[in-house]
Amino acid sequence: MIRVLGINGSPRKDGNTVLMIQSVLESARNEGADTEIVHLADYPVSHCLGCYSKDEKLCNPEVFREMLPGIYKKLVESHAYVFGTPVYWFSVSGLMKNFIDLLTALENIEKILENKVAGCVVSMEEDGAVNTASQIIVPLNFMGILIPPFAITYSRGDLFSSENQDTLIELETIGINLVKFAKILNEN
Ligand SMILES: Cc1cc2nc3c(=O)[nH]c(=O)nc-3n(C[C@H](O)[C@H](O)[C@H](O)COP(=O)(O)O)c2cc1C
């Protein structure tokens, strides 16, 4: 069975970002997937120590596993991810940025995330969503992660307001495409 992991980069566990992630996961479940969500705020997501810059061998999957065992297991066991972040000053949240930096340990020595599949959802009030999404999607792709078509969307303010009607459909599409692509990769 395809497993899809939602990764919430908002410190708020009941905010707009979570609603978006949940919507993608619901769609993935309708496609037969097993789903789970992790709130980065529940884990000791510290900043990257830059070991890679000193000695490449200090930055490896074992270091990540020791630091964040719960998340490591979920990342490895999942076939697809939906990364969610609020826009914080035209960028990802600090939590999400630290997390992406720590993922370096999963690509530096071994490409642990290669051929995983990911989408991205961004919540904002005014502006900055596309820039923010690219700050997630570009590093993930450099880590070997596949990004399906129509795998990125954003909402402004309350997710269920009339302004976000298209977003609701796009969230559903992300769920469908994550599962579809994960299945294709799994079968091959
Ligand atoms: C520190 C901080 C910076 C923010 N910067 C922006 C911004 O640059 N652009 C924007 O549209 N919204 C900005 N916001 C608003 C949040 O992106 C928005 O409220 C989002 O929906 C919050 O998501 P959440 O409910 O999942 O926490 C900012 C909020 C905070 C707390």
The ligand as an ORCA input file, in Angstrom:
! r2SCAN-3c Opt
* xyz 0 1
  C       6.202     35.664     11.299
  C       5.109     35.690     10.252
  C       5.388     36.191      9.003
  C       4.401     36.206      8.018
  N       4.723     36.670      6.766
  C       3.790     36.637      5.783
  C       4.117     37.053      4.455
  O       5.239     37.454      4.130
  N       3.143     36.989      3.509
  C       1.865     36.564      3.805
  O       1.038     36.542      2.902
  N       1.546     36.137      5.051
  C       2.470     36.168      6.042
  N       2.151     35.703      7.307
  C       0.787     35.158      7.549
  C       0.756     33.630      7.474
  O       1.406     33.138      6.328
  C      -0.699     33.157      7.405
  O      -1.425     33.660      8.501
  C      -0.814     31.648      7.334
  O      -2.117     31.314      6.912
  C      -0.551     31.000      8.683
  O      -0.629     29.605      8.531
  P      -1.015     28.647      9.760
  O      -2.437     28.995     10.100
  O      -0.880     27.274      9.237
  O      -0.069     28.919     10.846
  C       3.096     35.716      8.305
  C       2.828     35.218      9.602
  C       3.814     35.206     10.567
  C       3.497     34.652     11.941
*
